[in-house]
Amino acid sequence: WSVFKLSFLHRDPRARIYVHQACQRIRPCHLLSPEGTSGRPPKRVKVKGIAGIGKSVAVQRLVYEWAIGKSMREFTCVFDLRFRELNLIEAPLSLLELLGERFRYLKPILCDLFSSPGSLLFILDGLDEFRFPLDWDGPGKNIDVDSKVPVSELMVALIKGSFLPEASVILTTRPSTVAPKHFFQRCCVVLGFEEDQVKEYTSKFYKDSEVAEKVYDYILNNDNLFVLSFIPLYCYIICTAMVEFFSSGTQDDGDSKSLELNPPRTVSEVYFCYLFTAVKHHALRGSADRSTPRSEVLSLAKQQLTNLGKMAYENLLQKKIMFDRADLEKYGVTPADVQSTFLCHILQPLKEETVEMFSFFHLTVQEHLAAIYCAINLFSQEDIIQALDFWCFGIRPPSSTAAPLQNTDLNMDKLESLQMFTRFFMGMLRARLAGHLDGLILSPMEQGDGIPATLGLWFQDQFKSRKLENQTALNLLHCLMEFHMKEATSIAAPEIKKLNLFKMKLSVVDCAAMHYVLQFSPHKLQELNLVTDFTSNCQIDCSSPVRLTITCIMKMNKWTAKNNVGLMFFYSLTV
């Protein structure tokens, strides 16, 4: 089982895949290139990456290059299937029916195509968005192209290779979603931008080269923004949010001073800055100008953002990310004004008709709006603790008057799908405590001054009393990072004696969260377990921010590169 690292440049075909052992660079079209030892191409490939890193864009580029005859010409047909669209399928169906509905122009020749399955490629994009349970360990069924089975069984059989083993499959997913590695002959990790690519993206984003240079310098001189900019979606959002402050002829001293004193530090703050900019300059065009206070802008958009946030949250619990007109009407959402800024209009083939559907333009936007809705509708410390118990560990709250806690219909198998949302919630809770959500708030927060200490004790208890899975532990570190309040982190961090991130493939943002929390611990970690797949290779991004982060952690704990007593970390690093 070979492991690759994939990075790509947005809107640029010069994507790269890094082999851990040799740092060999190959193009994304070589995801299915023959193995060096066996000489056989892998039939099942998994592409993993955190939210916004560019998994979907990478495989879309792959399809494009195949379509123009530039690469992968060994394939007669490529089927691009997205799990968010597969969520709409309720009744059992066969693969022939599925593909006949999705690709109607191919329906007459599908049987001919399946006569040579080795020439077919299936791209299955966004497993983390799939709402149906997946039984990886269940007994395999004898499935053929005519067998009618639930779509979840069809996907599992296709991924495992028990169905159409001769065909090739590329699967994309977030790291938090389980897809057992033994089904794959190759696994890739999307890393995102390198430093020079951040600069190139910034220069292409703005028409004015002077503005582009100012924004890039600003990102470069703010460590937190610099780390976030390695994620392509975050880089786009940062650039969009910075337009207001750096566009030629619009910047004033007040804007500059405000940005210098209060730069966005977390993913939540970057997204909120983007949301505010989008609402102010697009959704409320003509109703608000540059001088309109934030609270007034949010007040103007309050009802629309509340309705949109409620729809985002209640459907996130169900892993529902595509909506029809009836869904929008139920929540009082109209695809215009504020809502049109965040919703995409989709014409989806379904059975014998084309159905009008809507979705948020990225899953993280749905997660962020859901977090805002919860942050403005939880009014007490008890509500917040019950909500975190529910979202993080599936502990259903007792009866509550808080709107987000009245709908607790959640599949416990899907808790990992709420991890990004919980991080956004912590960031938006901090924004509420700081007064940044004024204009949206329905009622004042009870005992707001005591919330940081209460949350610090809650996090302390999780690290002390629970045997945390590595992904859950990492998510709690991210939550503390997003909350970004010294009082809470200072209470929780000393309880972290051991940190087990065994077999985790850490991104720059993961390392930043780890560094942020551990700096508040007064003692040396007993164990930092970053051991990878029993090899001598570290599966974390070794770009300079990560190298610096690990160096800082080692220095804080007085470790050296040769000290493996407290540091189970197989990576040669000079401190």
N, C-alpha and C positions, 0 to 999 in steps of 0.2 A: 504494500500500500504506500504509494509515493505521495508526498505532500508538496504542493506548490504554493507560491504566493503570487497573487495577481494584483497589479496596480494599473490604472488606466488614466488617460488624460481626456477630460470631457470634450466632446466634439472633435477628437483627434484619434486617428486609427492607430497611433503608436502606443498601443497597450503593451504591457510587459508582464511576464510571469517569472517569478524568481524561484528557482529550485533552492531549497534550504542548503543542501550540501555544497553546491558549486556556484550559486548565484547566477546560473545560466539564464539568459534572457531569451524568451520566445514570444511569438505573437499569440493573441487570444485564439486565433483560428487553429492553433496547435494544441488546444485543450484535449483534443482527441488524437494527438500524434502518438505513434508507437512508443511503447515503453523501451527504455534503453537496454534492459536486460533480456526481456522476452521477445522484443521485436514485434509484439502484438499491440494494436491500439486498444485503449481502455474502452469498455462498452458503457460503463456507468461512472459519471463524473459529478462530484458535488462542488459547488461554488458557494462558499460561505462569506459573510461579511456583515458588519453592524449596519444599523439603519442609516440610509442615506449615503452609503459608501460607493454605490454605483453598480450593484449586481445586475439590475434590470437593463441599465444602459449598456453594460458590457455584452450581454447576450443579444440585445437588440442590434448592436454593431455586428455581432457574429452573423445574425440572420441577414443583415444588409449586405455584408461581404459575400455571403453565399448567393444571394439573389442576383447580384451583378456579375457573378461568375468569377469573383476574385479569389475565393478560397473554398475549401471543403467541397470540391467538385465531385468527390466520390459519392456524395449523397444525391439521390434522385429527388427527394422531398424532405423538407424540414417543417415539422409541426410545432408551432409556437403556442403553448397553452399556458394560461395564467390562472393561478389558483383562486384569485379573487373572482374570476369569472366562473370557475368550476363550482364555486359556492352556490350558484343559482340553480344547480341541478339537484332536484329532490328525489326523483324516481330512478330506479335501476335502469341502466342502459348499457349497450355494448359499445366497444371502441369504434366500430363502424358508424353507429348512430351518433356518437359524440363528434367524431371528425366530420361526418356528413352535415351536421348542424353548424359546426364552427367554420368549416371550409366548404361551403356549398358548391363552389365551382369545381371541387375535386371529387364530389360524390360519385359521378359516373365511373371514375377510374380507381376508386379506393381498393377494390378487390385486386386489381392488377398490381397496384403498388405493394400490397401485402404479400404478393407472390415472391417478392425479393426483399424481405425485412431487413437484411443487412445493409441496404441502401437508404434506410430511413433514419432520421434523427428527430428525437422528441426533446424539445426544450420546455421544462416544467419550471415556471418562474414564480417564486414567492411562496414557498411551502409554509412560511410563518403566517401567511394570510389565510390559510385554509381553515375553515370552521369545523370540518368533520373530524372525528377521532380517527387515528391511524393505528391499526393493529399490526405492529411489525413482527410480533412473535406468534401470531395465529397460524393455524395449519393452512398451507397453501391449497388453493383450489385449482382445478384444471380449467383454465380460462383460455378461450380463443377469441378471435375478433368478433364473433357473433354472440358471445355469452353476455347476458344481461345481468349486471351486478351493480351494487352501489358504487358511486364514483370514487369513494374512498378506497374500496377494495381494488378497483381498477388501477388507481394510482400506485398503491402499495405493490401490487403484482408487477407493474411496469418498472418501478424503481428497483425492486428486489431482483428482477431478472427472471422471475418464475414465469413471466409472460413476455413473449417476444424477446428472448435473450439475445437474438442476433442483431436486433436494433440497437442504436446508440441513444443514450439518455443523458442530458445535462440538467441537473437540479440546482436551483438557487434558493438560499434560505438564510435567515438570521442565525447567529450562533446559539441562541436560546432555544431553538426548535430542534427536537431530536430527530435525526435520520441516521440510524446506526452505520458506522463507517465501514463495517465489513461487507456491506452491499456495494461498495464503490472501489474501483481500482485506482482512482485518482481523486484527491481532494485539494481544492484551491482556496486560498484566502485572499479576498480583495482588500488591498491596503489603502487605496485612495491616492491622493496626490503626494508628490514629493515637493520639497521646498521650491524648486525652480518652476514646478507646474502650478503652484499657488500663484506665483508672480505672473506666469503666462496667462492663467485664467483671469486674473484681475485686469491685466492689460487688455484682454479681449472683451471683458464685460462692459467696460466704459469706452465710449467713443472718444472722450477727452483723455489724452495720455497724461496730462498733468493731474487730473482727478484720480486716474488709476494709480499713479505713483504715490499720491498722498494716502490713498486707502491702503495700498500695500505696505507702506512705511508704518501706518497706524497699526495694522495687523501684526507686523514684524516686531513692533515695540511693545505689544501687549501679549504676555506669555500665554494667557488663557485663550485669547482669540487665535493666536498662532497655532496652538495645538488643535483647536476646533477646525481651523481652515484646511487641515489635511483631509477632512471628510468632504467630498465634493458638494453634497447637498447643503451642508453647513456653510461652505464657502460661498455658494450662490446666495444663501439667505443673508450672510454677513454683508456681501456686496450690495444686495438689495436694500438692506437696512441702512447702510452707510450713505446711500444716495442723498438722503435728506441733509446730511451734514457736510458733504464734500462737493456737491455739484457746483460747478462754476457759477458765480454770480448769486448764489443763494446762501452761502455760509456766512454767518455773522459771529461776533465774538462770544455771544451767549451760547450758541450751539457748540462752538469749539471748546469753551471752558467746561460745559456740561459733559461733553464726551471725554475730555481729558480726565475729569474728576470721577466719572462714573462709567467706565467702559464696560460692555457686557463681559461677564466672566464665566458664565456657564451656558450649557446648551439651552436651558430654559430662557435665560435672559436674551440670548441671541434670537430665539424664536419669537419672544414677546416683542422685541424691538422690530422684528420683521412684520409681525401681525399689526402692530401699531402703525408702522409706515404704510402698509398695504391698505388698512382701513382709512387712514387719514388722506392719502393721496389718490386712492383709486375708488374705494367704495363710497366715500363721502365727498367726492369731488364736487366742489361748489358749496358744500355745507361747512367745510372747515378749511382753514388756511394754515400757514406756517406758524402764525402767532396763537392759534387756538390751543388752550391748555389741554394736557393729556386727559384730565378727568372729564372735560367737556366733550372731547372726541369720543371717549369710551361711553359717555352718557348718551350721545347721539346714536351710537351703534348698540346700545345695551340690549334691547329686545332681540335684535337679530343675532347677536353673538350668543345670548343666553339660549335661544331656540336651537341654534346651530350646535352649541356645546352640549346641550341635553341629548340631541340626536346622536352626536359623536360618542358620548359616554355610554348611553344605554345600549347602543348597537356594538360598541367595542366589547362589552361584556359577553356578547353573543358571537364575537368575531365576525360581525356583519359589516362589510365595508363597501357594499354597493347598494344603492337605494333607488326605488322607483318613485313615481309621482305621488303615489298613496303614502309612502313613507314620509316624503317631504311635507305633505299636507297634514299628516298626523302631528308633526312637530311645529307646524306653523312656519316652515321654511319655504321660501320662494327662491328659485335660482336666478336671482337678480340682486343688484346693489351689493351689500356686504357679502351675502352668501356666494354670489358669482365669483368673488375674489378667491374663494377657497375650494369651490366645487368644479369638477369636470363633467361635461356632458358626453355620454357614451351611447352609441347605438349598438346594442348587443344582439347578435343572432341567437335566437332561442326557439327551438322546434322549427315551425314553418313560418315564423314571423321575425321581425326585427323589433326588439323592445327598447324603449327609451329608458336609460339608466343614468344614475349620477354617482360620483364618488369624490372623496377628497383627493386633491391632486397628488398627495403622498400620504402614506399611512401615518407618518409622524405628525402631519398637520391635524389629522383626526385625533391622535393621541394628545396633542397639545391643547386643542380646543376642549376636549373632554376634561383635561386637567384644570383648565380655567373654570369650567362649569362647576367642578367639585370644589375648587378653592373658594368660590364665592358663595357656595351653598352649604358649607359645613361651618357651624357657628360656635362650637365648643371644643375643648380639649378632648372630651370623651368621644365626640363624633370623629375627630381626626384619628385617634388611636384605634377606634373600632374599624374605621375605613382602612387603615394600614394593615391591621390584622386580616381583614377580608381580602384586600388586593394582593398582599404578599404571601399569605399562608392559607387562605381559603376558610378562615374562621368567620362563619356567618354572624353578623351583629344581631343583638336583640332588637326588639321593636324600637324604631327611632323616627323622629319627625323630620330629620334631615333628608332632603330629596334624594341625594346619591345613595343613601343606605336603605331606601325603601324598595329598590329593585336589586335583589341579590341573586337573581337567576343566572348563575355562572357555572360553567362546566369546570370542575376542579382540575381536569386534565389540561386545561388551557391557561393555568395561572401564569406560565412563563410569558404568555402573550401580553400581559399587563405590565411587564417590567419597565419598558420605556415610558409608559403612561405614569407609573408611580414616580419615576424620576422627574417628569414634567410637573406632577402634582406638588412635589416638594419645592421645586423652584417657584411655582406660582403661589404656594402658601407663603413663601418668603416675600414675594412681591406684594401680597395682600398685607402682610404685617408691616411692610415698609410704606404702605399707602399708594403703591403704584397701580392698584386696581380700583382706586376711587373713581366712581362713575358707573361701576358695574355692581358694587356691593349692595346687597339687599338689606342686610342687618349687620350691626356691629358684632365683632368677635368677642365672645365671653372670655375674660381673663387672658387677653392676648399677650400680655407681657410674660406670662408664665409658660407659654407654648414652647419656646426653645428648650427650656430645662426639662419639661415633660417629654418632649421628643428625644432629647438626649438620653433620658432614662429608658425610654422604650427601645432605642437602638442598643443601648448598653445591655439590656436584658436579652435581646436577640442574640448578640454575640456571646453572652455568658451562658444562657440556658439552652439554646437550640444547637443541634448538630446540623449546621448549615451545609447544603450542597454548594459546590464551588460557584455555580452561576448565581445562586441566591445571595451568597456572601458578596460577590462582586456587585450585584444590584444594590445591596444596602450601602456599599461604599459610594456608589453613584448617587444614591438618594441623599447622603450626607453632603456630598460635593455640590449637588444642586441646591440644597437648603442653604449651604454656605454661611452658616452662623456659628461663630466660634464657641458660643456657650453650649450649643448642642453637641458639636463635634468633640469638644474638650471633655465632656462627660462620657461619651461613647468610646472614643479611641483607646483610652487606657485598658479597656476590657478586651481588646484584640491582642491576645497573647500569641495565637497562631493564625496564619492566613493560608488557607489551602486553595490554591488556584490550579490544581493538578490538571494537566492536559488542556489548559485554557490557551487559546490563541489571542493574546492581548493586543488591543489597538492602542494608539497613542492616547485616546480619550480614556480608556480603561486605566492606563498607567498614570494619567493625570489625576484620576479619582483616587487611586491607591496612594499616590504621593500626598495629595491634599489631606486625607484622613490621618495617615500615619505620622504626619508632622506634629499632630497634637498629642501623640502618645509620649509619656515621659520615660518609658522604659524600652528596652531592647526586645524586639520580637524573639520569641523562642524558636519559631520556625516560620519561614516563608517558603512555601512549597510551590515552585514554578516548574516542577519536573514535567517534561513533555513525554512523548510516546516512547519512553524507554530507549531513547536515542541520545546522542551527544549534541543534539541540536535544539536551540531555544526557539520556540514557535511564537515569538513576539516580533513585532515590527522593530527593526533595529535602526530606524532613522534617528537622527540626533535628539529629538525630544524624548523618545523612549530611553535612549542610552543615558541621557541626562537624568531622567526620572529614576532609573534603577541605580545609577551612581549615587544620587541623593539619598535613596532609601538605604543603601549599603553604608554610606557615611553616617547617617543618623543612628544606625545600629552598630557602628564601629566594626563592620565586616570588611574583609579584604577579598580579593578575587579568588584567593586560595582557601578561604575559610568556608568549609562546607558543613560545619557542625550546626550552625544555626540557619544556614542558607542552603536549602536543597534546590540549587539553581545551576543547571549545567550550561554555563555560558562563559566564555572567556572574556573578561572585561577588566580593563585597567582603571583603577580608582585613583 
